[in-house]
């Protein structure tokens, strides 16, 4: 990414902030009037041309002002303090609203999305916490045909997962038994979501194939299982100028709402616990989200129960509010998860 001079960086930050508020292109004379830069309008116009050439802004029409691109928004987000606190007034409002929540999980989840949607004036979502997968109870390897072996993994809570291995050459019964014994030594008693941490103890050949198949079977089930979500602010999102101008953009919102595994598409972009993840426009893996930004955070722990809370809006999002707001809401839900699921 090109390095910006201090003046161009300030111009870009102003354009982002102004466009977020107005939803309109930002003209060079607006920048000249409203910033503390000691530069002529002509200099600012030249800097905006440079920002456009470097891909930080674009102009919807030849004669219009500048609009931040995904790259421009990403640069803006990178300039923000990731540890910035939520404004005390907003934090106090959130705290007050949470004090009225009854002590069961569903109300916490519903309230979290309602409060976040109110703070951000757009769509907010929260997933119900999913409890940590049970430990492996037993593992079996059974020959189906000469070149086919099935791996069967049974968890402590009696769930059964199967995966077929297509062999490249025949193996003896003693080789199957040896692989089963080694696999049992390594994974029995291990939580189903933590098997990969023990991959170094597994050998090669059938032993490795069986281990990889066990991991695949458990992961495929986890990815395909529905995650219950709560949404608030759907109407607020559809009133955003971008969606009013282009109703086709609603497909992204409907995909997030209707697809039972939509939030799993965000997993690869998730930051460490306690931090907010930001996915902007084209960074989204899902095609229908290419015009949106999503700010989200996980809550809870992988050892007990965990979920996700986030907010979605067109890329013209108030990132400096969204990031601390999502982090603050996640901290409340961390507290909830600790009360209900720890110990």
N, C-alpha and C positions, 0 to 999 in steps of 0.2 A: 504494500500500500504506500502511495506517495507520502512523503513527509510534508506537513503543512507548516507554513510560517505562522508566527503568533497572530498576525493580522488576519490571515485567511482562516485560521482556526476560530477566531472570535466571530468572523463573519458567518462561518458555517453554523456555529452554535446559535447565533442570533436568528439565522434563517430557520433552523430547526424549531426553536422556541416560538417564533412568530407564526410559522406554518401550522404548528400544533394547535395554536389558539384560533387561527382564522380559517384554516383549511383552504387558503388561497395562495397562489404564487407570491413570492416576496420580491418586490422590485428593488433595484439598486438604490433608488432615491429614498426608499423606506429605510434601508440599511444605513444610508448616509445620515439621515435625520435622527435615527434612534440609537446609534451606538456612540461610544465615547472615542471612537477612532479619530485620530488626527490625519485624515486622508480625504482627498477630494472625491466627489462623486465619480469622476473619470477613473481614478485609481481603484475605487471599489468595484466599478463595472469591470475593469480588467481582472481584478481578483476573482470576481464571480465567473468570468469566462474561464479562468484557470481552474476553478473548482468544478466547472462543468466538464472541461476537458479531462480532468482527473477522475471523473465519475462520482463526485460527491453530491452534486446536484444535477437536475435536468430541467429543461424548460418545456412545458406542455405545448407551447406555441412559440414561434420565432420571436414574437414581440412581447411575450409574457415574462414575468419574473421567474426566480428560481424556486424549485421544489426539491426537498431532500430526497436523495436516492437511498436504496437500502444500504449502500456503502456509507453514505453520509450519516444515516441514523446509527449505523454500527460504530462509526468514529465518535459520534456524540455519546453513545452509551459507554464506550471505553473511557471517555473523559470524566464520567461520573464516579463519585466515591462509592465503591460497592458496599461500604459499611455505613453509609449515610442513614441517619435515623428518620423515622416517620415524623412529620411535623407534630409537635406536642399536642396541638389542638385536635388533630385527626386521631392521634393515638389515644387521647383521653375519650374521644367519642367511641372509638372501637372498644376500649376497656369497659365503658359504661354499658354498651349494648351487650357485651358478653356476660356481664354480671346477671342479666335477666334470663340467661339460657338455662333450661332445665338440665338435670344431670343424666342425660342419655345421649348416646353418640349421634343419633340422627339429628337431634336438635342442634348440636354443635356444628355439624356439617352444613345443615341448612342455613344457620345463622352466619357461618363464615362466608359462604358465597353471597348471601344477601348484603352483608356489610361491605365486602370488597366491591361488589357491583355498585353500591351506593357511593363509595369513595371514588371510584374510577369512572362512573357514569357509562359503563359499557358491560359486556358480558363477562361474568365471573363463573368459575366452575370449581367444584371440590369433589374428590372421589372419596367414597367410604373407605376407611382403612381396611386393608387386607392383612389378615393374620399371617405370620411367618409359616412357610411350609413345614410340615412335620418331618422328623428324622426318618431315614431309611430303616425299615424293619428287616426286610430280607431281600435277597436278589437271587435270581435263578437264570441259568442258561439251558435252554432245551433245544435239541435238534428237531427240526421240522422235516427237512429233506436232506439229501446228501450235501447240498451247498447252502442250506438255509438254517440259521440259528435264531431263536427268539430270545431277547433279553426281557425279563419280567422283574420290575421293581415294585415292591410293596412298601408303603409308608406306614408309620405307626398308627395313623388314623384310618387305616384299611384301604386307602386309595391304591389302585393297581394301574401300572403303566407298562406298556409293551412296545418294543421296537424290534423290527426284523433286521438281521444282518445278512446281506448277500455275500457269501464267501467266494474268494477267487480260486481257492483250492480246498480239497476236502481236509477235514481235521478229525482226529481220533476222539473217542469218548473221554480218554484220559486228559487230552488237551482241553476239552470243554470243561471237565471237572476242575482242572488246575486253574483255568481262567475264572471260573465261578468262585473258587475259594479265595483267590487273590482279590477279586472284586469285593467279596464280602468283607475281607479284612480291612479294606480301605474305606468303603462307603457306608457300611452298616453303622447306624447310630449318628450319621452325619446329616444335618438339615438339608433338605432337598435343594435349597437354593445356594448351597455352599460347596457343592461337589467339586467345582473347578479348582478350588483352593487346594485340593488333594491330588490334582492330576500328576504332580511330580512323583508320586509313589507308584504310579501305574507303569507297567512295562510295555513292550511292543506286541505286535501280532494280534491274536484274538483277544488278548487281555485289553489292549488299547481300544480295539474296535468295540468291545462290549462296554467299556467305560464311556466312550464317546456316544454310543447309542443310548445308554442310560441317561446321560446328560441331555441329549436331544429329546428323548421322550418326555422328560420332566419339563424342559423349557417349552416345548411345543404346547403342552397342556396349559402352562402358565400364560403363554402369549394369547391363546385362544379363549381363555376364560374371561367372561364378561366382568367389567369393572363398573360398579354402580356409581353414577355421578349425579351431582346436584348442580343445577344451573340457576342463575339469577341475572337479571339485566338483559334478557334477550331482546325485549322491546327497545331498550336503550341502544343496543348495538345496531338494530335495523334503522334507527333514526340518525345514524352517523351520515354526514354528507356523502361519503364515498358510496355507501350502499344505496342511498336515495338516487344517486346519479347512475349507478350501475347495479341493478337488482341481481345480476348474475353472480355478484360477489357473495350473495347469501348462501351459495353452495358450500362455502367453507364453514360457515357457522352451522349449517345443517349437518355437515359431515361430523363435526366435533360432537354435536348433540346426539345424533342418531346412531353413530357407529359405536358398538359396544367396546371396541378395543382402541378407540381413537387416541386416547391419552398415552398408549404404549408407544406411539410414534414419536413422542417427545423424550423417551427414556435416554436415547443416545446423546441428547443434548444437555442432560441434567448435570448441574454443578454439584460439588460436595454439599452434604447436608448443612443447612444453615445459610446457604447462599441462594440467591434467586438466579434462575436461568433465563436468558433472553434469546428468543429465536425470531429473527427479523425477515419478513418477506421471503425472498428466494432461498433463504437458509432452511425453510420448512421442507421436509421430505414429502409431505402430502401436497399434491399439485393444487388442490382447491384452497390451500392456505397461503399461496404465494403472495397474496395482497394483504396478508395479516401479520401482525406480530403477536407473540405469545410470551408472557412473563409468568413463570411458574416456579414452584418450589416443592420439594418433597417434605413430608412431615412424618413423625414417628420414627421407628427404627426397623431395620430389616430383621432384627432378632425377635421383635414382638409383633407389631403391626405398623404398616405404613400406607400413606396415601399421598395425594397431590392436591395442591391448591394453585389456582392461576387465574389470569385475566387475559382476554383476547380482544383485540381491537384492530382496525386498520393500522398500517405501519405508522400513521400519524398518531402516535400514542404519547401520553405524558409519562415518559420513562422515568423521569426523576421522582415522580410520585409512585408509579407502579412498582418499581423495584423495592423500595423500603416497605410499601404497603403489603406486598406479597410476603416478604420476609417476616414482617410483624404478625400477619395472620397465621403464617406457618408456625411461629413460635407459640401462639395460643393453642394451635392444634397439637403441637408437640406435648404441651401440658396435658391436653385431653387424653392423648394416646398413653402417656405415662400413668395417668390415673386409672384408665380402664383396662390396659393390657399388660402393664409391667407386673412382674412378680407372680 
